[in-house]
Amino acid sequence: MKDVLDDIERWQGAGHRVALARVVDVIGSGPRGPGAAMAVNDQGEVAGSVSGGCVEGAVVAEALDVLARGEPRLCTFGYSDEEAFAVGLTCGGTIRIFVEPLDP
């Protein structure tokens, strides 16, 4: 989380809206543990990582949708999930990522 704070402050200072995605649960094998964070601004810029690359693209899309709708959501990616497999989560586990819009 500390890795993304400077970017969040800079983006918000420039008037951008920001969503924060955080790993909240890992079942089985996962690329990153709970607490891993990624921030996404309304221009699609990214800071941090929730999966070391394997589901980042899908999480960016979720974050942009969260910013558009203004409502947080819990996203689940796992090996048996067709979407997760399509974006490369092949570690065999399941990760849950909470994505929320941040108020300035």
N, C-alpha and C positions, 0 to 999 in steps of 0.2 A: 504494500500500500504506500509506503513512504516513497517508493520509486516514482510514483505517478503524481504526487502532490504538487510538485513544481509546475508540471504541465497543466494540471487542472487549474491552478491559480492563474497561470499565464493565459490560458484559453478563456477563462471566465473574465479576466481583466480586459480582454479584447472583445468582450461581448458575445462569446460563443456559449451555446448550451452544451452541457456535458452529461454523459451517462457513465456510470461506474458499474463494472461487472466484477463480481467476486466469486471465487470458488467457495461454496459453503458446505460441500459434502463430496467425499470420494468413496466409492464402494469398489472394493477390489483394487486393481492396479490403476493408477492415474498418473498423468504427466506432471501435474503440480498439485500441491496440497491445499487444504483449506486456508483461506486468507490471501491466496494469490489474487492479484488485482490487475485490471486493465481499464483504462479510461478511453472513451471515444467522444470526440466532439462532433458538432453538427455538420462539420465539413468532412467527416470520415477520417480525421487524423487519429492515430492510436498511440497510446503510451502504456507500457507494461505488457504483461502476458498472463493468460489464465491457463494455457495448455502447452506452452512451448512450441506452438505453431499448428498443431493438428486440428483444432476447431476454431482458431482465431477468426477466420473469415465469416463463419456462421455467427459467432458472437458479435462481430462488428455489425452484421445485418440486424441482429436482435436489438443491439444498442440503438441503432438509428431508428428502428421501429418504436422502441420505448420513448425516444425523444419526440417522435412524431405524435404518439398517442398520449404521452405524459403519464403513463402508468407502469409501475415496476412489474417484473415477472420473474418466475423461476424457470430456468431452462435446464433440460436434462439431456446429456449426450452419453451414449453407451455403444458398445460394440454391436449390439443387436438392433440398435436404432438405425434405420436406413439412412437418415440424414447424417448422423454422426459418422457412419461408415463412408459415406460419400465424401465427407470433408476430411477423412483420414484418422479418426480415432480408432486405432487398432490395438491399443494396449490391453484390451480385454476387460477393462473396468467401466465404471459409470461415474461421470462427474455431474454435479449440479451447480449451476452458476446463477446467482441472483443478479439481475440487471435492474438498475434504478436510475432515474434522472436525478441530478444533483441540483439543489437550489444554490444560487450564487451566495 
